[in-house]
């Protein structure tokens, strides 16, 4: 019974894993992690009927969480105000009878807490599992902790008060032995070797890799900014004849402080993720430059109103130039483009030339107003010279990030290398993650001699590998690693692009004439983790994949009602062309576009033709890795739970073969005017015997994934896709696409009108995406 957990417990640190790796994976800052690991916490457990109450007590206070056993999923609020989806179950037939599942807010993954009381009743074993978000592709972190029952008054273990047997050595996975000593000081002879549990494979791999000591943020632009600051001071010194200490402090302190605070702000995540902070970091650096120039100007005591007005205008010009530079170099200007790489490649030279021309003009204005040796004149002249230098530097020294060849499908397949001994090696860069909210790591999947594993590597480690190989085999015989960037990019689009580029590099190594030599040297084997006892068989890899929980009976009933309402609404809209509020807008890309205005909302409907069969189109649509090929605004989808298809089939009176709830994130179509959106989506797929496939979608309750500040939560009233056989052209599809939603927030009317036709032409985008495939996917099977 659950009552056997009642009492006061503390962690047996000697026989337990450290909780720090799990806290780190959950995004907890290093300061908080250190505090948590140092705290001495007692866990008080009470069981009142179906309530399982856990209190964590320390000298700094206590927090309490009440779980309801076998009551299904529910939302609970933590002391910090976060909303967590909690599901606590008790099953005495299981090895761990108590199981507490929690889905964390803001797409931070999920945790599972399994507990069982050990023999004697004075200890219990806790098995903690942290599951990364599905989109990250990371493996679960598993840790075990042993709790011992203690006397509430003294804090001493109850077992020690009865009998204190000698403690056995703990044999760690790496073969080392942790020797325990009796309180008397004598070494205790081991009675039994206990294998201590370790965290997931990827955790040990990432910890063993060498950290990149060179901070990527302190790059050429920092040198540029500080050079301009000191150039300003030196020209001022030449004008006044003396370099005043207060001038130096005023300029330097402002520049360094603002830059330092922006970095601290990013790393400690005070409300904003690093990826968000990176986008505006260089705007802050430019503001630092403005600040030091302004302070230096004010210190000189210029009191003339006309000069101050002119200086204010120059400050606005400086901020404008700096803002453009920051936005272009962080990729924000390309957010609306179909191809960000093409947009950046075309835009970058124009902006550089614009900066040069504006800087020359401003330096001329400053010369007329303040003279040749004015700090403003020097500043703008330096900007013009540096802009020219930057373009020359990019072109001649290979730091132009826009020189990579564009491709609609960069994946060239996974190649296999076989050596003289018949050993086969397969390598693939399959994903990425933002580690510790500071830098990106890329997942490298390795298969060697029938075993498979994954390692996480930073870009700098790929670059180091290429450098070592070049030193051994020469520059011309090796493929190029992707170009370095001037900035640290942590946005999803850039990381997706970089993942494909690094996979191309590794596949090119596999395909080169040197491959048999390259993969036998120590540097490459260390990079891939070969020979480090990390291998697992294919079946073990499959078992390690995280499973998606299934909705409870109460949740299923609620979701079925939402789907039934959405299905009826979609069927009514799809059964007519014009009428019932729908009006014909225009024919756009051979797709008939319809609009309907209802309660101040604009709904869309598109009817088009696809030259593939409905079952082939549906199979392509079912592959989540292909979505970005036909949906420019899609960012990621995180599965939350599955739904019983039989229950949905009964509710809709249709053959449903798939149904789930997921959290979907979208980019903004106009980043400068509209915030990005997200939604919690319940969707199901209906496959009829005549080959017609229908996908129904509607918003699920926010409790499945509470809203966060990064997105505006959109509500999908009813949406659906119908792929029906075209009787006039056998083997082709007539597609109906209905989208009835409330995007929420304040969106300008011109944006709604501009986006509406694009929402209708999904059939055209699917046609183009399927046409780019070498081989169409296998059609869905009809049950």
For each residue, the residues with C-beta under 8 A, 3 or more apart:
1: 4 92
2: 5 47 52 69 90 97 98
3: 6 47
4: 1 117 121
5: 2 45 47 52 98 115 117 124
6: 3 45 46 47
7: 44 45 149
8: 42 43 44 45 149 150 151 152
9: 42 43 44 45 124 147 148 149 150
10: 40 41 42 43 147 148 150 155 157
11: 16 41 145 146 147
12: 15 16 123 145 146 147 148
13: 16
14: 167 170 178 180
15: 12 146 170 194 196
16: 11 12 13 144 145 146
17: 143 144 145 196 197 198 199
18: 21 37 143
19: 22 23 36 37 128 143 145
20: 23 24 33 36 37
21: 18 24 25 141 143 199 203 207
22: 19 25 26 128 130 141 143 199
23: 19 20 26 28 32 33 36
24: 20 21 27 28 30 33 436
25: 21 22 109 130 132 138 141 203
26: 22 23 104 108 109 130
27: 24 108 269 437
28: 23 24 32 33 36
29: 32 33 267 268 269
30: 24 33 34 436
31: 34 35 268
32: 23 28 29 35 36
33: 20 23 24 28 29 30 36 37
34: 30 31 37 38
35: 31 32 38 39
36: 19 20 23 28 32 33 39
37: 18 19 20 33 34
38: 34 35
39: 35 36 58 59 60
40: 10 58 59
41: 10 11 56 57 58
42: 8 9 10 56 57 58 150 152 155
43: 8 9 10 54 55 56 57 147
44: 7 8 9 54 55 57 152
45: 5 6 7 8 9 52 53 54 55
46: 6 51 53 55
47: 2 3 5 6 51 52 53
48: 51 53
49:
50: 68 69 70 71
51: 46 47 48 66 67 68 69
52: 2 5 45 47 66 67 68 69 88 98 100
53: 45 46 47 48 64 65 66 67
54: 43 44 45 64 65 67
55: 43 44 45 46 62 63 64
56: 41 42 43 62 63 64
57: 41 42 43 44 61 62
58: 39 40 41 42 61 62
59: 39 40
60: 39
61: 57 58
62: 55 56 57 58
63: 55 56 78 79
64: 53 54 55 56
65: 53 54 76 78
66: 51 52 53 76
67: 51 52 53 54 86 88 100
68: 50 51 52 71 74 88
69: 2 50 51 52 88 89 90 98
70: 50 88 89 90
71: 50 68 74 88
72: 87 552 553 554 555
73: 85 86 87 551 552 555
74: 68 71 85 86 87
75: 83 84 85 86 703 706
76: 65 66 83 84 86
77: 81 82 83 84
78: 63 65 81 82 83 84
79: 63
80:
81: 77 78
82: 77 78 104 105 706
83: 75 76 77 78 105 703 706
84: 75 76 77 78 102 103 104 105
85: 73 74 75 102 103 703 704
86: 67 73 74 75 76 100 101 102
87: 72 73 74 100 101 102 549 552
88: 52 67 68 69 70 71 98 99 100 101
89: 69 70 98 99 101
90: 2 69 70 97 98 99
91: 94 97 99
92: 1 97
93: 97
94: 91 97 99
95: 116
96: 99 114 115 116 125 127
97: 2 90 91 92 93 94 115 116
98: 2 5 52 69 88 89 90 113 114 115 116
99: 88 89 90 91 94 96 112 113 114 115
100: 52 67 86 87 88 112 113 115
101: 86 87 88 89 110 111 112 113 549
102: 84 85 86 87 110 111 112 113
103: 84 85 110 640 704 705
104: 26 82 84 108 109 110 111
105: 82 83 84 108 705 706 708
106: 706 708 710
107: 133 638 663 665 705 708
108: 26 27 104 105 133
109: 25 26 104 130 131 132 133
110: 101 102 103 104 130 131
111: 101 102 104 128 129 130 131
112: 99 100 101 102 127 128 129 131
113: 98 99 100 101 102 126 127 128
114: 96 98 99 126 127 128 129
115: 5 96 97 98 99 100 124 125 126 127
116: 95 96 97 98 124 125
117: 4 5 121 123 124
118: 121 122 123 124 125 146
119:
120: 123 159
121: 4 117 118 149
122: 118 148 149 157 158 159
123: 12 117 118 120 146 147 148 149 159
124: 5 9 115 116 117 118 146 147
125: 96 115 116 118 144 145 146 147
126: 113 114 115 144 145 146 147
127: 96 112 113 114 115 142 143 144
128: 19 22 111 112 113 114 142 143 144 145
129: 111 112 114 140 141 142
130: 22 25 26 109 110 111 140 141
131: 109 110 111 112 140 546
132: 25 109 136 137 138 139 140 433 546
133: 107 108 109 136 638
134: 137 546 548 638 639
135: 636 637 638
136: 132 133 431 433
137: 132 134 430 431 432 433 443
138: 25 132 202 431 433 443
139: 132 200 201 202 454 544
140: 129 130 131 132 200 544 546
141: 21 22 25 129 130 199 200 203
142: 127 128 129 197 199 200
143: 17 18 19 21 22 127 128 197 199
144: 16 17 125 126 127 128 197
145: 11 12 16 17 19 125 126 128
146: 11 12 15 16 118 123 124 125 126
147: 9 10 11 12 43 123 124 125 126
148: 9 10 12 122 123 157 158 159
149: 7 8 9 121 122 123 157 158 159
150: 8 9 10 42 154 155 156 157 158
151: 8 154 155 156 157 158 161
152: 8 42 44 155
153:
154: 150 151
155: 10 42 150 151 152
156: 150 151 160 161
157: 10 122 148 149 150 151 160 161
158: 122 148 149 150 151 161 162
159: 120 122 123 148 149 162 163 164
160: 156 157 163 164
161: 151 156 157 158
162: 158 159
163: 159 160
164: 159 160 183
165:
166: 180 182 188 189 191
167: 14 180 182 188
168: 180 188 190 191 192 193 194
169: 177 178 179 180 190 193 194
170: 14 15 177 178 180 193 194 196
171: 175 176 177 178 193 194 195 196
172: 175 176 177 178 195 196 198
173: 195 196 198
174:
175: 171 172
176: 171 172
177: 169 170 171 172
178: 14 169 170 171 172
179: 169 187 188
180: 14 166 167 168 169 170 188
181: 185 186 187 188
182: 166 167 185 186 187 188
183: 164
184:
185: 181 182
186: 181 182
187: 179 181 182
188: 166 167 168 179 180 181 182
189: 166
190: 168 169 193
191: 166 168
192: 168
193: 168 169 170 171 190
194: 15 168 169 170 171
195: 171 172 173
196: 15 17 170 171 172 173
197: 17 142 143 144
198: 17 172 173 204
199: 17 21 22 141 142 143 203 204
200: 139 140 141 142 203 204 544
201: 139 204 205 453 454 534 536
202: 138 139 205 206 443 454 455 456
203: 21 25 141 199 200 206 207
204: 198 199 200 201 207 208 534
205: 201 202 208 209 453 454 455 456 529 532 534
206: 202 203 209 435 441 455 456
207: 21 203 204
208: 204 205 532
209: 205 206 455 456 457 458 461
210: 461
211:
212: 216 439 458 460 461
213:
214: 460
215: 218
216: 212 219 439 460 488
217: 222 263 281 488
218: 215 222
219: 216 222 223 486 487
220: 223 224 390 393 486
221: 224 225 282 285 329 486 487
222: 217 218 219 225 226 259 285
223: 219 220 226 227
224: 220 221 227 228 386
225: 221 222 228 229 255 259 285 286 288 289
226: 222 223 229 230 255
227: 223 224 230 231 382 386
228: 224 225 231 232 289 379 382 383 386
229: 225 226 232 233 251 252 255 289 292
230: 226 227 233 234
231: 227 228 234 235 378 379 382
232: 228 229 235 236 251 292 293 296 375 378 379
233: 229 230 236 237 243 247 248 251 296 375
234: 230 231 237 238 243
235: 231 232 238 239 373 374 375 377 378
236: 232 233 239 240 243 247 296 300 375
237: 233 234 240 241 242 243 247
238: 234 235 241 373
239: 235 236 371 373 374
240: 236 237 244 300
241: 237 238
242: 237
243: 233 234 236 237 247 248
244: 240 247 248 299
245: 248 249
246: 249 250 299
247: 233 236 237 243 244 250 251 296 299
248: 233 243 244 245 251 252
249: 245 246 252 253
250: 246 247 253 254 292 295 296 299
251: 229 232 233 247 248 254 255 292 293 295 296
252: 229 248 249 255 256 292
253: 249 250 256 257
254: 250 251 257 258 288 291 292 295
255: 225 226 229 251 252 258 259 288 289 291 292
256: 252 253 259 260 288
257: 253 254 260 261 288
258: 254 255 261 262 284 285 287 288 291
259: 222 225 255 256 262 263 284 285 288
260: 256 257 263 264
261: 257 258 264 265
262: 258 259 265 266 277 281 284 285
263: 217 259 260 266 267 281
264: 260 261 267 268
265: 261 262 268 270 272 277
266: 262 263 269 272 274 277 278 281 437
267: 29 263 264 274 437 438
268: 29 31 264 265
269: 27 29 266 272 273 274 437
270: 265
271: 709
272: 265 266 269 276 277
273: 269 276 277 437 490 710
274: 266 267 269 277 278 434 437 438 490
275: 278 279 434 490 491 492
276: 272 273 279 280 710
277: 262 265 266 272 273 274 280 281
278: 266 274 275 281 330 487 488 489 490 491
279: 275 276 326 327 330 332 491
280: 276 277 283 284 326
281: 217 262 263 266 277 278 284 285 326
282: 221 285 286 322 325 326 329 330 487
283: 280 286 287 322 323 326 327
284: 258 259 262 280 281 287 288
285: 221 222 225 258 259 262 281 282 288 289 322 326
286: 225 282 283 289 290 318 319 321 322 323 325 326
287: 258 283 284 290 291 319 322
288: 225 254 255 256 257 258 259 284 285 291 292
289: 225 228 229 255 285 286 292 293 318 322 379
290: 286 287 293 294 315 318 319 322
291: 254 255 258 287 288 294 295
292: 229 232 250 251 252 254 255 288 289 295 296
293: 232 251 289 290 296 297 315 318 375 376 379
294: 290 291 297 298 311 315
295: 250 251 254 291 292 298 299
296: 232 233 236 247 250 251 292 293 299 300 375
297: 293 294 300 302 311 375 376
298: 294 295 301 302
299: 244 246 247 250 295 296
300: 236 240 296 297
301: 298
302: 297 298 307 308 311
303: 308
304: 307 308
305: 308 309
306: 309 310
307: 302 304 310 311 369 370
308: 302 303 304 305 311 312
309: 305 306 312 313
310: 306 307 313 314 365 369
311: 294 297 302 307 308 314 315 376
312: 308 309 315 316
313: 309 310 316 317
314: 310 311 317 318 362 365 366 376
315: 290 293 294 311 312 318 319
316: 312 313 319 320
317: 313 314 320 321 358 362
318: 286 289 290 293 314 315 321 322 362 379
319: 286 287 290 315 316 322 323
320: 316 317 323 324
321: 286 317 318 324 325 355 358 359 383
322: 282 283 285 286 287 289 290 318 319 325 326
323: 283 286 319 320 326 327
324: 320 321 327 328 351 354 355
325: 282 286 321 322 328 329 351 355
326: 279 280 281 282 283 285 286 322 323 329 330
327: 279 283 323 324 330 332 333
328: 324 325 331 332 333 344 347 348 351
329: 221 282 325 326 486 487
330: 278 279 282 326 327 487 489 491
331: 328 334 335 340 344 489 491 493 494
332: 279 327 328 335 671 672
333: 327 328 343 344 347
334: 331 337 340 341 343 344 347
335: 331 332 340 667 668 670 671
336: 669 670 671
337: 334 340 342 343
338: 342 632
339: 342 343 406
340: 331 334 335 337 343 344 493 497
341: 334 344 345 402 404 406 497
342: 337 338 339 345 346 406
343: 333 334 337 339 340 346 347
344: 328 331 333 334 340 341 347 348 401 402
345: 341 342 348 402
346: 342 343 349 350
347: 328 333 334 343 344 350 351
348: 328 344 345 351 352 402
349: 346 352 353 391
350: 346 347 353 354
351: 324 325 328 347 348 354 355
352: 348 349 355 356 387 390 391
353: 349 350 356 357
354: 324 350 351 357 358
355: 321 324 325 351 352 358 359 383 384 387
356: 352 353 359 360 384 387 388
357: 353 354 360 361
358: 317 321 354 355 361 362
359: 321 355 356 362 363 380 381 383 384 387
360: 356 357 363 364 380 381 384
361: 357 358 364 365
362: 314 317 318 358 359 365 366 376 380
363: 359 360 366 367 376 377 379 380 381 384
364: 360 361 367 368
365: 310 314 361 362 368 369
366: 314 362 363 369 370 374 376 377 379 380
367: 363 364 370 371 372 374 377
368: 364 365
369: 307 310 365 366 374
370: 307 366 367 374 376 377
371: 239 367 374 377
372: 367 377
373: 235 238 239 377 378
374: 235 239 366 367 369 370 371 377 378
375: 232 233 235 236 293 296 297 378 379
376: 293 297 311 314 362 363 366 370 379 380
377: 235 363 366 367 370 371 372 373 374 380 381
378: 231 232 235 373 374 375 381 382
379: 228 231 232 289 293 318 363 366 375 376 382 383
380: 359 360 362 363 366 376 377 383 384
381: 359 360 363 377 378 384 385
382: 227 228 231 378 379 385 386
383: 228 321 355 359 379 380 386 387
384: 355 356 359 360 363 380 381 387 388
385: 381 382 388 389
386: 224 227 228 382 383 389 390
387: 352 355 356 359 383 384 390 391
388: 356 384 385 391 392
389: 385 386 392 393
390: 220 352 386 387 393 394
391: 349 352 387 388 394 395
392: 388 389 395 396
393: 220 389 390 396 397 399
394: 390 391 397 399 400
395: 391 392 400
396: 392 393
397: 393 394
398: 403 483
399: 393 394 483 484 485 486
400: 394 395 403 483
401: 344 404 483 484 485 486
402: 341 344 345 348
403: 398 400 483
404: 341 401 482 483 501
405:
406: 339 341 342
407: 410
408: 629 772
409: 629 772 773
410: 407 500 501 503 504
411: 500 503
412: 415 504 507
413: 507
414: 426 427 428 507
415: 412 426 507 510 511
416: 424 425 426 510
417: 424 425 426 510 515 516 519
418: 422 423 424 425
419: 422 423 425 516 519 520
420: 516
421:
422: 418 419
423: 418 419 448 449
424: 416 417 418 447 448 449
425: 416 417 418 419 446 447 448 510 519
426: 414 415 416 417 445 446 447 448
427: 414 444 445 446 447 506 507 509 510 528
428: 414 444 445 503 506 507
429: 442 443 444 445 499 502 503 506
430: 137 443 444 445 454 499 503
431: 136 137 138 442 443 499
432: 137 440 441 442 443 495 496 498 499
433: 132 136 137 138 440 441 443 456
434: 274 275 437 438 439 440 490 495
435: 206 438 439 440 441 456
436: 24 30 439
437: 27 266 267 269 273 274 434
438: 267 274 434 435
439: 212 216 434 435 436 458 488 490
440: 432 433 434 435 458 459 489 490 495 498
441: 206 432 433 435 456 457 458
442: 429 431 432 456 457 458 459 462 498 499 502
443: 137 138 202 429 430 431 432 433 454 455 456
444: 427 428 429 430 454 455 456 457 506 528
445: 426 427 428 429 430 452 453 454
446: 425 426 427 452 453 454 455 528 529 530
447: 424 425 426 427 450 451 452
448: 423 424 425 426 451 528 530 535
449: 423 424 535
450: 447 537 538
451: 447 448 535 536 537
452: 445 446 447 535 536 537 538 541
453: 201 205 445 446 529 534 535 536
454: 139 201 202 205 430 443 444 445 446
455: 202 205 206 209 443 444 446 527 528 529 534
456: 202 205 206 209 433 435 441 442 443 444
457: 209 441 442 444 461 462 527
458: 209 212 439 440 441 442 461 462
459: 440 442 462 463 482 498 502
460: 212 214 216 463 464
461: 209 210 212 457 458 464 465 527
462: 442 457 458 459 465 466 481 502 505
463: 459 460 466 467 481 484
464: 460 461 467 468
465: 461 462 468 469 523 524 527
466: 462 463 469 470 478 480 481 505
467: 463 464 470 471
468: 464 465 471 472 523
469: 465 466 472 473 478 518 521 523 524
470: 466 467 473 474 475 478
471: 467 468
472: 468 469 521
473: 469 470 477 478 514 517 518
474: 470 477 478
475: 470 478
476:
477: 473 474 512 513 514
478: 466 469 470 473 474 475 509 512 514
479: 504 505 508 509 512
480: 466 505
481: 462 463 466 502 505
482: 404 459 498 501 502 505
483: 398 399 400 401 403 404
484: 399 401 463
485: 399 401 488 489
486: 219 220 221 329 399 401
487: 219 221 278 282 329 330
488: 216 217 278 439 485
489: 278 330 331 440 485 494 495 498
490: 273 274 275 278 434 439 440 494 495
491: 275 278 279 330 331 494 495
492: 275 495 496 635 636
493: 331 340 496 497 667
494: 331 489 490 491 497 498
495: 432 434 440 489 490 491 492 498 499
496: 432 492 493 499 500 628
497: 340 341 493 494 500 501
498: 432 440 442 459 482 489 494 495 501 502
499: 429 430 431 432 442 495 496 502 503
500: 410 411 496 497 503 504
501: 404 410 482 497 498 504 505
502: 429 442 459 462 481 482 498 499 505 506
503: 410 411 428 429 430 499 500 506 507
504: 410 412 479 500 501 507 508
505: 462 466 479 480 481 482 501 502 508 509
506: 427 428 429 444 502 503 509 510
507: 412 413 414 415 427 428 503 504 510 511
508: 479 504 505 511 512
509: 427 478 479 505 506 512 515 518 519
510: 415 416 417 425 427 506 507 515
511: 415 507 508 515
512: 477 478 479 508 509 515 518
513: 477
514: 473 477 478 517 518
515: 417 509 510 511 512 518 519
516: 417 419 420 519 520
517: 473 514 520 521
518: 469 473 509 512 514 515 521 524
519: 417 419 425 509 515 516 524 525 528
520: 419 516 517 524 525
521: 469 472 517 518 524 525
522: 525 526
523: 465 468 469 526 527
524: 465 469 518 519 520 521 527 528
525: 519 520 521 522 528 530 531
526: 522 523 529 530
527: 455 457 461 465 523 524
528: 427 444 446 448 455 519 524 525
529: 205 446 453 455 526 532 534
530: 446 448 525 526
531: 525
532: 205 208 529
533:
534: 201 204 205 453 455 529
535: 448 449 451 452 453
536: 201 451 452 453 540 541 544
537: 450 451 452 540 541
538: 450 452 541 542
539: 542 543
540: 536 537 543 544
541: 452 536 537 538 544 545
542: 538 539 545
543: 539 540
544: 139 140 200 536 540 541
545: 541 542
546: 131 132 134 140
547:
548: 134 639 640 641 642 660
549: 87 101 641 642
550: 641 642 643 644
551: 73 555 556 559 641 642 643 644 661
552: 72 73 87 555 556
553: 72 556 557
554: 72 557 558
555: 72 73 551 552 558 559 641 643
556: 551 552 553 559 560 643 644 647 648
557: 553 554 560 561 647
558: 554 555 561 562 701
559: 551 555 556 562 563 643 648 659 661 682 700
560: 556 557 563 564 647 648 650 651 652
561: 557 558 564 565 651
562: 558 559 565 566 682 698 699 700
563: 559 560 566 567 648 651 652 659 682 684 696 698
564: 560 561 567 568 651 652
565: 561 562 568 569 698 718
566: 562 563 569 570 696 697 698 716 717 718 719 720
567: 563 564 570 571 652 654 696 720
568: 564 565 571 572
569: 565 566 572 573 717 718 740
570: 566 567 573 574 694 696 718 719 720 722 738
571: 567 568 574 575
572: 568 569 575 576 580
573: 569 570 576 580 582 596 603 605 718 738 740
574: 570 571 605 720 722 736 738
575: 571 572
576: 572 573 579 580 582
577: 582 584 592 594 607
578: 582 583 584 594
579: 576 582
580: 572 573 576
581: 596 597 598
582: 573 576 577 578 579 594 595 596 605
583: 578 594 595 596
584: 577 578 592 593 594
585: 588 593 594 595 756 757 760
586: 593 757
587: 590 591 592 593
588: 585 591 593 757 760 761
589: 608 761 764
590: 587 608 609 764
591: 587 588 606 607 608 760 761 763 764
592: 577 584 587 606 607 608 760
593: 584 585 586 587 588 604 605 606 756 757 760 761
594: 577 578 582 583 584 585 604 605 606 607 760
595: 582 583 585 602 603 604 605 756
596: 573 581 582 583 602 603 604 605 740
597: 581 600 601 602 603
598: 581 601 603 740
599:
600: 597
601: 597 598 717 740 741 742
602: 595 596 597 752 756
603: 573 595 596 597 598 717 738 739 740 741
604: 593 594 595 596 737 738 739 756 759 760
605: 573 574 582 593 594 595 596 736 737 738 739 760
606: 591 592 593 594 735 736 737 759 760 761 762 763
607: 577 591 592 594 734 735 736 737 763
608: 589 590 591 592 734 735 737 761 762 763 764 767
609: 590 726 729 732 733 734 735 763
610: 617 723 732 733 735 763 766 767 770
611: 731 732 733 767
612: 616 617 620 731 732 733 767 770 776
613: 616 617 691 725 731 732 733 779
614: 617 618 691 692 693 723 724 725 733
615: 618 619 687 691 693 779 780 782
616: 612 613 619 620 770 776 777 778 779
617: 610 612 613 614 620 621 693 723 733 735 766 770
618: 614 615 621 622 685 687 693 695 723 779 780
619: 615 616 622 623 777 778 779 780
620: 612 616 617 623 626 766 769 770 773 776 777
621: 617 618 626 695 721 766
622: 618 619 658 685 780
623: 619 620 626 627 777
624: 627 637
625:
626: 620 621 623 629 630 769
627: 623 624 630 631 634 637
628: 496 631 632 634
629: 408 409 626 769 772
630: 626 627 762 765 766 768 769
631: 627 628 634 762 765
632: 338 628 667
633: 666 667 668 669
634: 627 628 631 637 664 666 667
635: 492 665 666 667 676
636: 135 492 664 665
637: 135 624 627 634 662 663 664 665
638: 107 133 134 135 662 663 664 705
639: 134 548 642 660 661 662
640: 103 548 660 661 662 663 680 704 705
641: 548 549 550 551 555 660 661 704
642: 548 549 550 551 639 659 660 661
643: 550 551 555 556 559 647 648 659 660 661 682 684
644: 550 551 556 647 648 659
645: 648 649 656 657 658 659 684
646: 649 650
647: 556 557 560 643 644 650 651
648: 556 559 560 563 643 644 645 651 652 656 659 684
649: 645 646 652 653 654 655 656
650: 560 646 647 653
651: 560 561 563 564 647 648
652: 560 563 564 567 648 649 656 684 686 696
653: 649 650
654: 567 649 686 688 694
655: 649 686 687 688 689 783
656: 645 648 649 652 659 684 685 686
657: 645 685 686 687 783
658: 622 645 684 685
659: 559 563 642 643 644 645 648 656 682 683 684 685
660: 548 639 640 641 642 643 682 683
661: 551 559 639 640 641 642 643 680 681 682 700 704
662: 637 638 639 640 680 681 683
663: 107 637 638 640 678 679 680 681 704 705
664: 634 636 637 638 678 679 680 681
665: 107 635 636 637 676 677 678 711
666: 633 634 635 676 677 678 714
667: 335 493 632 633 634 635 671 676
668: 335 633 671 673 674 675 676 677
669: 336 633 674 751 755 758
670: 335 336 673 674 751
671: 332 335 336 667 668 674
672: 332
673: 668 670 748 751
674: 668 669 670 671 745 747 748 751
675: 668 711 712 745
676: 635 665 666 667 668 710 711 712
677: 665 666 668 711 712 713 714 743 744
678: 663 664 665 666 707 710 711 712 713 714
679: 663 664 699 713 714 715 716
680: 640 661 662 663 664 699 700 701 702 704 705 713
681: 661 662 663 664 697 698 699 700 716
682: 559 562 563 643 659 660 661 697 698 699 700
683: 659 660 662 695 696 697 698
684: 563 643 645 648 652 656 658 659 695 696
685: 618 622 656 657 658 659 693 694 695
686: 652 654 655 656 657 693 694 695 696
687: 615 618 655 657 692 693 780 782 783
688: 654 655 691 692 693 694 782
689: 655 782
690: 725
691: 613 614 615 688 724 725 782
692: 614 687 688 722 723 724 725
693: 614 615 617 618 685 686 687 688 722 723 780
694: 570 654 685 686 688 720 721 722 723
695: 618 621 683 684 685 686 720 721 722
696: 563 566 567 570 652 683 684 686 718 719 720
697: 566 681 682 683 716 718 719 720
698: 562 563 565 566 681 682 683 716 717 718 719
699: 562 679 680 681 682 714 715 716 717
700: 559 562 661 680 681 682 704
701: 558 680 704
702: 680 705 706 707 713
703: 75 83 85 706
704: 85 103 640 641 661 663 680 700 701
705: 103 105 107 638 640 663 680 702
706: 75 82 83 105 106 702 703
707: 678 702 711 713
708: 105 106 107 711
709: 271
710: 106 273 276 676 678
711: 665 675 676 677 678 707 708
712: 675 676 677 678 743 744 745
713: 677 678 679 680 702 707 744
714: 666 677 678 679 699 741 742 743 744
715: 679 699 741 742 744
716: 566 679 681 697 698 699 719 740 741
717: 566 569 601 603 698 699 740 741 742
718: 565 566 569 570 573 696 697 698 738 740
719: 566 570 696 697 698 716 738 739 740 741
720: 566 567 570 574 694 695 696 697 736 737 738
721: 621 694 695 735 736 737 738 762
722: 570 574 692 693 694 695 735 736
723: 610 614 617 618 692 693 694 733 734 735
724: 614 691 692 733 734 735 736
725: 613 614 690 691 692 730 732 733 734
726: 609 729 730 732 733 734
727: 730
728:
729: 609 726 732
730: 725 726 727
731: 611 612 613
732: 609 610 611 612 613 725 726 729
733: 609 610 611 612 613 614 617 723 724 725 726
734: 607 608 609 723 724 725 726
735: 606 607 608 609 610 617 721 722 723 724 762 763 766
736: 574 605 606 607 720 721 722 724
737: 604 605 606 607 608 720 721 759 760 762 763
738: 570 573 574 603 604 605 718 719 720 721
739: 603 604 605 719 759
740: 569 573 596 598 601 603 716 717 718 719
741: 601 603 714 715 716 717 719
742: 601 714 715 717
743: 677 712 714 747
744: 677 712 713 714 715
745: 674 675 712
746:
747: 674 743 751 752
748: 673 674 751 752
749: 752 753
750: 753 754
751: 669 670 673 674 747 748 754 755
752: 602 747 748 749 755 756
753: 749 750 756
754: 750 751 757 758
755: 669 751 752 758 759
756: 585 593 595 602 604 752 753 759 760
757: 585 586 588 593 754 760 761
758: 669 754 755 761
759: 604 606 737 739 755 756 762
760: 585 588 591 592 593 594 604 605 606 737 756 757
761: 588 589 591 593 606 608 757 758 764 765
762: 606 608 630 631 721 735 737 759 765 766
763: 591 606 607 608 609 610 735 737 766 767
764: 589 590 591 608 761 767 768
765: 630 631 761 762 768 769
766: 610 617 620 621 630 735 762 763 769 770
767: 608 610 611 612 763 764 770 771
768: 630 764 765 771 772
769: 620 626 629 630 765 766 772 773
770: 610 612 616 617 620 766 767 773 776
771: 767 768
772: 408 409 629 768 769
773: 409 620 769 770 776 777
774:
775:
776: 612 616 620 770 773
777: 616 619 620 623 773
778: 616 619
779: 613 615 616 618 619
780: 615 618 619 622 687 693
781:
782: 615 687 688 689 691
783: 655 657 687
